[in-house]
């Protein structure tokens, strides 16, 4: 009962604030509508310049702006729900990798997890464990490097650290004289030149630092 009354009080205050802001805007617009060309509103248009039309539209605008008004008790409830969700996520057997269960670092992201379609990760080690391998590349609407090592056939090329790229089609296309081959060469050239890698020699070994 107390929570519903608190929510009702918040909504009543929100309505009053929105009506006040809408009335103030309507009054301001009536006094300045011939001097606000940047709003791209025709001051001679009858429908857009009626008082009731302006009031209704601006009331809706302010309602959207103030829609985040929530009672303090609801905020506490939301935090408790997020905390319980974090416990459930950390104990989810389907989210265990090896012997490492899922670790919830921020409960504020719980409700956004279901909306994720793509993950963009930088090289800080958050998702890469400070170890990255070159496996795939997308050039000219063609994806290369999808074959696994055991399916790629014999490889007589020198093994390169941090590179696990296997795709015979890529190397066959590279040797041909066609537009896609030129595009691949330019992409490799840009990748070789546009980076921040520092090459250091340590005896017979070459060390690369970003």
N, C-alpha and C positions, 0 to 999 in steps of 0.2 A: 504494500500500500504506500509506504513512504517513498519507494523508488519511483513508482508510477506518478505520484504527486510531484516529485522533484523534476521528473522529465517533463511533466505538463507545465510546470512553472518556467522551465527553461524555454520551452516552445512558445509560451505566451510572451515572454520577454523578447524572443527572437522576432516574433510577428510585429511587436510594437516598434522595435528598432528598425525593421525593414520598412514598415509603413512611414516612419519618420524620415528615413533616408530617401524614400521614394518621393515624399511630398517636398522635401528640400530640393531635390534634383528638379522636380517639375517646376517649382517656383523659379529656380535659377535658370532653367532653360527658357522659360517664358520671357525672362528679362534679357537674355543674351543670345537668343536663337539666331539673330542676324549677324552675330560676331563669332560664330563657332563653325567656320567653314571646314575646319579639320575633322569634324565629326561626319562629314559627307551626308548630312541630312538636309533635304530641300526645305527651306523655311516656308515655302509657299504650298507644300503638300499638306492637304487638309487632314488626311488620316494620321500621318506621322506627327502632326503638331497639335492634335487634340489633347486636352489635359488628361482625360481618363485613359487614353491610349498610352501616353507617356508614363502615367502613374502605374498602370498595370505592368508594363514592360519592365520598368525600373524596379518595381517591387519583386518581380521574378529574378532580376539580376542580383539584387541584394540578398534574396533568400538563398541563392546558390552560393554567394560569397560567405554567408554566415551559417551555412549548413553544417559546419563542423562544431557548432555549439553543442557540447555534451556536458552532463552533470559530472562533478568530481567522482561521485560514487561509481559511475559507469567506467571512468578511466581506471579506477582501482580494479574493477571486475575484469576489464580487458587485460590488464597486466597479469592478473592471476591466471586467466585462461592461457595467455601466452607462455607463462611459466610452466603450466601443466603440459602444454603442447611440446615444449622443449624437452621435458622428461620423457614423453612418449617417443619423440624422435630419437633421442639418445639411446633408447632401449629397443628400437625397431630392429629386428633380426635381419630384415631385408636390406638394411642400410649399413651393414657391416662389411668392410673391405679387409680381407685377411683377418687379423685379430684386432682391428681398429674399428670401434663403433662410430657412428656419426656424432660429431661434436657441435653443439649449438653455441655459436659465439655471440649471436644477437637475436633475441626473441622478437624484435620488431619486424623481422623479415618473414615470420611464419606464414602470414596470410598472403604473401606475395609468391611463395614457392610454387603454387599451382598455376601461376600465370607465366612461368618461365618457359620460353621456347628455345632460346639460344644462350650460350654462355661464352662470353669473351674474357679471356684470362691473359694477364700480362705475365712477365717472367720474374715474378717476385718469389715464387715458390709456394704460393698459397695453394694452388691446385697441381703444381708441377713437381713438387718436392725438390726444387732447384735442379731438376734434370729434364732436359727436353731433347727429343729426337725429331729429325726431319723425316716425315713419313708420306706426306701428301702435299700436292700443290694443284691449284686450280688456275688454268691458263686458257683464256679465250673460250669460255663456256665448256671446257673439257677438264675433267678431274683425273689426275694422274697419281699413281702410287697406291692403288687400292688392293693390289695383289699381295698376299702374304709371302713370307720368305720361302716357305716350302713349295709354293705354287708358281714361283717366278722363274723356274728353270735354272740352268747353270749360270753362275755369276763369275766372270773372270775379271771383274773390276776390283780395284783395291778397296779394302774396307776402310771407311772413314768414320772416325769417332762421332757419335751423336747423329749418325745418318742411318736410317733403316728404310731406304727408298727402293722399292722393287716394282718396276713396271716396264716390261720390254717394249710396249707400245710407245712409251715416252721416248726411248732412245732410237727406235725406228723412225719415228716422226722427226726427231732432231736431225737425222742424217738425210732426210728428203729435202727436195727443193720445192717448197710449197709455203703458202702464207702462214700456216700454223707453225711450221718450223722456224720461220723468221720471228714469230711472236714469242716462241719459247726461248730463242737465243736472246732476244731483247729483255725478257723477264729475268733470265739468269744473269745477264749483264747488270741490270738494275739492282738485283739482289746482292751481287758481288761488290758493287760500288757504294750503294746507299745504305750504310750501316755504321755502327759505332764500335766495331770490333778492333781491338788492339792485338796485334800479333807479336808475341815474344818468343825468342829462342832460348831454350835451356839445354845446352849441349846438342845432342842429336834430335831432341824433341822440339816440337813447335806447340806453343801454348796460346790459346785464344781467350781473351778477356773482353767482356762487354763493358 
